Amino acid sequence: MRRRGRKHEETNTHFQTLVLCSFNFSFFWALSLVAFWRSQRE
């Protein structure tokens, strides 16, 4: 039972890392898109 809980905790940590990477990638992509759009306007 305890081993099962530990495995679930590891999976949860991996999921948090995956979400964090996805969020950082989306933020970087949005930032690049805004920078490109502003350079096109001028």
N, CA and C of each residue as an Amber inpcrd file, in Angstrom:
protein
   126
   0.8380000  -1.2050000   0.0000000   0.0000000   0.0000000   0.0000000
   0.8790000   1.2630000   0.0000000   1.9110000   1.2110000   0.8360000
   2.8050000   2.3610000   0.9280000   3.6020000   2.5500000  -0.3740000
   3.9870000   1.4110000  -0.9610000   4.7380000   1.4580000  -2.2120000
   3.8810000   2.0430000  -3.3440000   2.5940000   1.6810000  -3.3090000
   1.6630000   2.1660000  -4.3170000   1.4990000   3.6910000  -4.2160000
   1.4530000   4.1780000  -2.9690000   1.3180000   5.6150000  -2.7530000
   2.5480000   6.3740000  -3.2350000   3.7120000   5.7620000  -3.0510000
   4.9470000   6.4050000  -3.4840000   5.0040000   6.5100000  -5.0080000
   4.5390000   5.4670000  -5.6660000   4.5290000   5.4710000  -7.1330000
   3.5790000   6.5570000  -7.6520000   2.4590000   6.7160000  -6.9910000
   1.5010000   7.7450000  -7.3720000   2.1120000   9.1330000  -7.2020000
   2.9130000   9.2900000  -6.1570000   3.5610000  10.5720000  -5.8930000
   4.5770000  10.8990000  -6.9830000   5.3180000   9.8910000  -7.4270000
   6.2950000  10.0840000  -8.5000000   5.6010000  10.4630000  -9.8070000
   4.4550000   9.8230000 -10.0600000   3.6880000  10.1230000 -11.2640000
   3.1570000  11.5510000 -11.2100000   2.7280000  11.9800000 -10.0350000
   2.2130000  13.3260000  -9.8550000   3.3090000  14.3620000 -10.0840000
   4.5180000  14.0650000  -9.6090000   5.6470000  14.9790000  -9.7950000
   5.9970000  15.0850000 -11.2740000   5.9700000  13.9680000 -11.9730000
   6.2520000  13.9470000 -13.4080000   5.1950000  14.7490000 -14.1640000
   3.9510000  14.6430000 -13.7390000   2.8530000  15.3750000 -14.3640000
   3.0250000  16.8800000 -14.1630000   3.4420000  17.2860000 -12.9540000
   3.6680000  18.7040000 -12.6620000   4.7900000  19.2540000 -13.5300000
   5.8530000  18.4550000 -13.7240000   6.9730000  18.8750000 -14.5720000
   6.5090000  19.0450000 -16.0100000   5.6690000  18.1290000 -16.4750000
   5.1530000  18.1750000 -17.8370000   4.2950000  19.4240000 -18.0480000
   3.4370000  19.7320000 -17.0820000   2.5800000  20.9150000 -17.1590000
   3.4280000  22.1870000 -17.1440000   4.4540000  22.1950000 -16.2980000
   5.3240000  23.3620000 -16.1840000   6.0660000  23.6120000 -17.4950000
   6.5610000  22.5480000 -18.1200000   7.2560000  22.6690000 -19.4030000
   6.3040000  23.1740000 -20.4870000   5.0840000  22.6530000 -20.4950000
   4.0870000  23.0680000 -21.4800000   3.7270000  24.5350000 -21.3050000
   3.5940000  24.9690000 -20.0440000   3.2560000  26.3520000 -19.7500000
   4.3790000  27.2840000 -20.1840000   5.6220000  26.8970000 -19.8970000
   6.7780000  27.7170000 -20.2740000   6.8980000  27.8080000 -21.7910000
   6.6550000  26.7020000 -22.4900000   6.7240000  26.6800000 -23.9540000
   5.6480000  27.5810000 -24.5570000   4.4270000  27.5060000 -24.0010000
   3.3180000  28.3240000 -24.4950000   3.5920000  29.8020000 -24.2620000
   4.1550000  30.1240000 -23.0920000   4.4700000  31.5120000 -22.7600000
   5.5420000  32.0600000 -23.6990000   6.5700000  31.2610000 -23.9730000
   7.6500000  31.6680000 -24.8700000   7.1260000  31.8590000 -26.2900000
   6.2370000  30.9570000 -26.7290000   5.6640000  31.0320000 -28.0700000
   4.8020000  32.2860000 -28.2200000   3.9990000  32.5870000 -27.1920000
   3.1440000  33.7770000 -27.2160000   3.9940000  35.0420000 -27.2380000
   5.0780000  35.0450000 -26.4730000   5.9740000  36.1970000 -26.4110000
   6.6190000  36.4410000 -27.7740000   7.0300000  35.3600000 -28.4400000
   7.6350000  35.4630000 -29.7660000   6.6170000  35.9730000 -30.7850000
   5.3820000  35.5100000 -30.6640000   4.3230000  35.9120000 -31.5800000
   4.0240000  37.4090000 -31.4440000   3.9620000  37.8960000 -30.2100000
   3.7200000  39.3210000 -29.9530000   4.8790000  40.1630000 -30.4920000
   6.1040000  39.7120000 -30.2800000   7.2820000  40.4410000 -30.7610000
   7.2840000  40.5100000 -32.2870000   6.9230000  39.4130000 -32.9350000
   6.8520000  39.3610000 -34.3940000   5.7510000  40.2840000 -34.9150000
   4.5930000  40.2710000 -34.2520000   3.4580000  41.0960000 -34.6520000
   3.7920000  42.5870000 -34.5290000   4.4870000  42.9600000 -33.4520000
   4.8610000  44.3610000 -33.2400000   5.8840000  44.8100000 -34.2780000
   6.8020000  43.9320000 -34.6520000   7.8190000  44.2870000 -35.6440000
   7.1820000  44.4210000 -37.0350000   6.1210000  43.6820000 -37.2930000
   5.4170000  43.7490000 -38.5700000   4.5800000  45.0300000 -38.6760000
   4.0830000  45.5150000 -37.5490000   3.2530000  46.7260000 -37.5360000
   4.0630000  47.9730000 -37.8610000   5.2750000  48.0480000 -37.3710000
   6.0780000  49.2640000 -37.5480000   6.5690000  49.4430000 -38.9820000
